[in-house]
Amino acid sequence: MSLHQLKGSAKDKSLLPEEQQAKIDDVRKLIGPIADKLPVLCSDASISRYLRARNWSTKKASKMLKETLKWRLQYKPEKIRWEDIAHEAETGKIYRANYCDKLGRPVLVMRPGFQNTNSTSGQIKYLVYCMENAIMNLTQDQEQMVWLVDFQRWVKPFLEPKTYKKVKFVYSDDPKSQKIIEEVFDLDKLDVAFGGRNTAGFDYQAYAQQMKEDDIKKSNVLDSSCTSPPYPSSVLSKSHQLESLDLDHYSNASDKVGLLSGDEATPSNLEHIDEKTRKLSLGCKDVAVGEAAIAKQVQ
């Protein structure tokens, strides 16, 4: 269990079950009628995740959940299909790895230096698609995913100060920092570009086939659920905070990979990180935080 999860569970224990339920009921009231349009996102289990993500503040949790509901109803992320974004994936700038980390968390690889398009809306749509796919592939007992962000070929990678404090950087020429990777990943599965031993690399055709198969699964669930999104509440409510979605906010070129960890460890535009060594960024994301932030970018 991560440090964040331990903190979260400690906070939960400080509230009696009836107190937790009262807060859940309060959030449901604050959300209003819109809750009826996506009831799967307004179950007790789902609302409790938003409350935990906002330290049990009913005002903050209801605001975030309401933004999520409005965004999903407007943007309809579950309707995005591979053929809509296939061209965005050609360089492997973002993709879900075909392995999980040692804790069973899906791995979302992000390589902004491999940007191949100019359309911000297209880039956002592809990122949303990848996030939705990663959510769909979470197991029922898993509430986290890992972001593996490669800073290679950047000039000025930036992170928010709050995020920067949760970042660990892995340098290819530093054996000590490489141990971080060994603790998280099976090196036989991890790509050599990230310090692993897997030489296969990103295979666009294989990835395309996997995404098409996942789309079929998603469509089958969507068709059977009709008015509900294509994920069970235990999975759908695992949403993600994205401080910035425009991958062009980052410049090209640098030799680094950098390592993010923490519940809100998302790449964004702020503090400058040195430019010489290859770094890998690993973000262990608590998946209860925000499609609401995506909505702000899309609107």
C-alpha positions in Angstrom: 0.0 0.0 0.0 1.3 3.4 -0.9 2.0 6.2 1.6 -1.0 8.1 0.1 -3.3 5.1 0.6 -2.1 4.8 4.2 -2.9 8.5 4.8 -6.2 8.1 3.1 -7.2 5.0 5.2 -6.1 6.8 8.4 -8.4 9.7 7.5 -11.3 7.3 6.7 -10.8 5.7 10.1 -11.1 9.1 11.8 -14.7 9.3 10.5 -17.3 7.0 11.9 -19.2 5.0 9.2 -22.3 7.1 9.9 -20.3 10.3 9.4 -19.0 9.1 6.1 -22.5 8.2 5.0 -23.7 11.6 6.0 -21.1 13.3 3.9 -21.9 11.0 0.9 -25.6 11.9 1.3 -24.6 15.6 1.4 -22.6 15.4 -1.8 -25.5 13.7 -3.5 -27.8 16.6 -2.5 -25.3 19.2 -3.6 -24.9 17.6 -7.0 -28.6 17.8 -7.7 -30.7 16.4 -10.6 -27.7 15.8 -12.8 -26.8 12.8 -10.7 -29.8 11.0 -12.3 -28.2 11.2 -15.7 -25.2 9.1 -14.7 -26.2 7.2 -11.6 -23.3 4.8 -11.9 -21.0 7.8 -11.0 -23.1 8.7 -8.0 -23.2 5.5 -6.1 -22.0 5.6 -2.5 -18.7 3.9 -3.5 -18.1 6.5 -6.3 -18.9 9.5 -4.2 -16.7 8.2 -1.3 -13.7 8.2 -3.7 -14.3 11.8 -4.6 -14.6 12.7 -0.9 -11.3 10.9 -0.2 -9.7 12.7 -3.1 -10.8 16.0 -1.5 -10.0 15.1 2.1 -13.7 14.6 2.8 -14.7 18.1 1.9 -18.3 17.9 0.7 -18.1 21.2 -1.1 -14.9 20.3 -3.0 -15.9 16.8 -3.7 -19.3 17.8 -5.1 -17.8 20.4 -7.3 -15.3 18.0 -8.8 -17.9 15.3 -9.3 -20.4 17.7 -10.8 -17.7 18.8 -13.3 -17.0 15.2 -14.1 -20.6 14.5 -14.8 -21.1 17.6 -17.0 -17.9 16.7 -18.9 -18.9 13.1 -19.5 -22.3 14.1 -20.7 -20.9 16.7 -23.1 -17.7 15.1 -24.3 -18.9 11.4 -24.3 -15.4 10.0 -23.9 -16.8 6.4 -24.0 -17.7 7.0 -27.6 -14.2 7.6 -28.9 -12.9 4.8 -31.0 -9.5 3.7 -32.4 -10.3 5.0 -35.9 -10.9 8.4 -34.4 -7.4 8.8 -33.0 -5.3 6.1 -34.8 -3.1 8.8 -36.5 -2.2 10.3 -33.1 -0.8 7.0 -31.9 1.6 6.3 -34.8 4.8 7.4 -33.0 3.9 5.9 -29.7 3.8 9.2 -27.9 1.2 7.8 -25.5 0.1 4.2 -25.1 -1.0 1.7 -22.5 1.8 -0.8 -21.9 1.1 -4.5 -22.4 2.2 -5.1 -18.8 1.4 -3.9 -15.3 3.8 -2.9 -12.6 4.6 -5.1 -9.6 1.5 -4.0 -7.8 -0.8 -4.8 -10.8 -1.3 -1.2 -11.8 -1.8 -0.5 -15.6 1.1 1.5 -17.1 0.4 4.5 -19.3 3.5 5.5 -21.2 3.9 9.1 -22.3 6.7 10.4 -24.6 5.9 14.0 -25.4 9.2 14.2 -27.4 7.5 12.0 -30.0 4.7 14.5 -30.7 3.5 14.1 -34.3 0.5 16.3 -34.7 -0.5 20.0 -34.2 -4.1 19.7 -33.3 -4.7 20.3 -29.6 -8.2 18.9 -29.7 -6.9 15.8 -31.4 -4.1 15.4 -28.9 -6.6 15.8 -26.0 -9.0 13.3 -27.6 -6.2 10.7 -27.9 -5.1 11.3 -24.3 -8.7 10.9 -23.1 -9.0 7.7 -25.2 -5.8 6.3 -23.6 -7.0 7.2 -20.1 -10.4 5.6 -20.6 -8.7 2.5 -21.9 -6.4 2.3 -18.9 -9.4 2.7 -16.6 -11.2 0.0 -18.4 -8.3 -2.3 -17.8 -8.1 -1.7 -14.1 -9.0 -4.7 -12.0 -11.9 -4.3 -9.6 -9.6 -4.0 -6.6 -7.2 -1.5 -8.2 -7.6 2.3 -7.8 -4.2 3.4 -9.2 -2.4 3.5 -12.5 1.2 4.3 -13.3 2.3 7.1 -15.6 5.7 6.5 -17.2 6.8 9.8 -18.7 9.9 10.0 -20.9 11.6 13.4 -20.9 14.0 12.4 -23.7 14.2 15.0 -26.5 12.7 17.8 -24.4 14.4 21.1 -23.8 12.4 22.5 -20.9 10.2 20.0 -19.1 8.1 21.7 -16.4 6.3 20.5 -13.4 4.0 22.3 -11.0 5.7 23.0 -7.6 3.1 20.8 -5.9 3.8 18.0 -8.3 7.6 18.5 -8.3 7.7 17.6 -4.6 6.3 14.2 -5.5 8.7 13.6 -8.3 11.6 11.1 -8.4 14.0 11.3 -11.3 15.7 8.3 -12.7 19.0 8.9 -14.5 20.5 6.3 -16.8 23.9 6.9 -15.5 22.9 6.7 -11.8 22.7 3.1 -10.5 21.1 4.2 -7.2 18.2 5.9 -9.0 17.8 2.9 -11.3 16.8 0.9 -8.2 13.6 2.9 -8.1 12.6 1.4 -11.4 13.6 -2.1 -10.2 11.3 -1.7 -7.2 8.3 -0.8 -9.4 8.7 -2.9 -12.6 9.6 -6.3 -13.8 12.7 -5.5 -15.8 12.1 -8.4 -18.2 8.9 -6.7 -19.2 10.0 -3.0 -19.1 11.2 -1.4 -22.3 15.0 -1.0 -22.6 14.4 2.7 -23.2 13.2 2.9 -19.6 16.0 0.8 -18.1 14.4 -2.6 -18.6 15.4 -5.6 -20.6 12.6 -5.8 -23.1 13.9 -5.0 -26.6 10.6 -5.2 -28.4 9.7 -1.5 -28.2 6.5 0.1 -29.3 4.7 -1.9 -32.1 2.0 0.3 -33.7 0.3 -2.6 -35.5 0.1 -4.8 -32.4 -1.1 -1.8 -30.3 -3.7 -1.0 -32.9 -5.0 -4.5 -32.8 -5.2 -4.5 -29.0 -7.1 -1.2 -29.0 -9.6 -2.5 -31.6 -10.3 -5.5 -29.5 -10.7 -3.3 -26.4 -13.1 -1.1 -28.4 -15.3 -4.1 -29.2 -15.4 -5.1 -25.5 -16.3 -1.5 -24.6 -19.0 -1.4 -27.3 -20.6 -4.6 -26.1 -20.8 -3.2 -22.5 -22.1 0.1 -23.8 -24.8 -1.6 -25.9 -25.9 -3.7 -23.0 -26.0 -0.8 -20.5 -27.7 1.6 -22.9 -27.9 4.8 -20.8 -24.9 4.1 -18.6 -21.3 4.6 -19.4 -19.4 1.4 -20.4 -17.7 0.8 -17.1 -19.0 -0.5 -13.7 -19.1 2.0 -11.0 -16.1 0.6 -9.3 -14.1 1.3 -12.4 -15.7 4.3 -13.9 -15.4 6.5 -10.9 -11.7 6.1 -11.0 -10.9 9.3 -12.7 -7.8 11.3 -13.1 -6.5 14.8 -12.4 -4.8 16.3 -15.4 -3.2 19.7 -14.7 -2.3 20.0 -18.4 -3.3 18.0 -21.4 -1.7 19.9 -24.2 1.5 18.0 -24.9 2.8 20.9 -27.0 3.2 22.8 -23.7 6.5 21.0 -23.6 9.5 21.7 -25.8 11.5 19.2 -27.7 14.9 17.7 -27.0 16.9 16.7 -23.9 18.4 13.5 -22.7 16.3 12.9 -19.8 13.7 10.6 -18.4 12.1 11.7 -15.1 10.3 9.8 -12.3 7.0 11.0 -10.8 5.2 9.5 -7.9 2.2 10.5 -5.8 -1.5 10.9 -6.0 -1.4 14.0 -8.1 1.8 13.4 -10.0 0.9 14.7 -13.4 3.2 16.5 -15.9 2.4 20.2 -16.2 3.9 23.5 -16.9 6.1 25.0 -14.3 9.4 24.4 -12.6 12.4 23.9 -14.9 14.4 20.7 -14.6 18.0 20.4 -15.7 18.7 19.5 -19.3 21.5 17.0 -19.5 20.8 13.6 -18.2 18.2 11.1 -19.6 15.4 11.0 -17.1 12.3 8.9 -16.6 9.2 10.2 -14.9 7.0 7.7 -13.1 3.6 8.8 -11.7 1.7 6.5 -9.5 -1.7 8.1 -9.8 -4.5 7.7 -7.4 -7.4 7.1 -9.8 -10.1 9.0 -8.1 -9.2 12.5 -9.0 -10.4 14.1 -12.0 -11.9 14.0 -15.3 -13.2 17.3 -14.0 -9.8 18.7 -14.8 -10.0 17.3 -18.4 -13.3 19.2 -18.7 -11.6 22.5 -18.0 -9.2 21.8 -20.8 -11.9 20.7 -23.3 -14.4 23.5 -22.6 
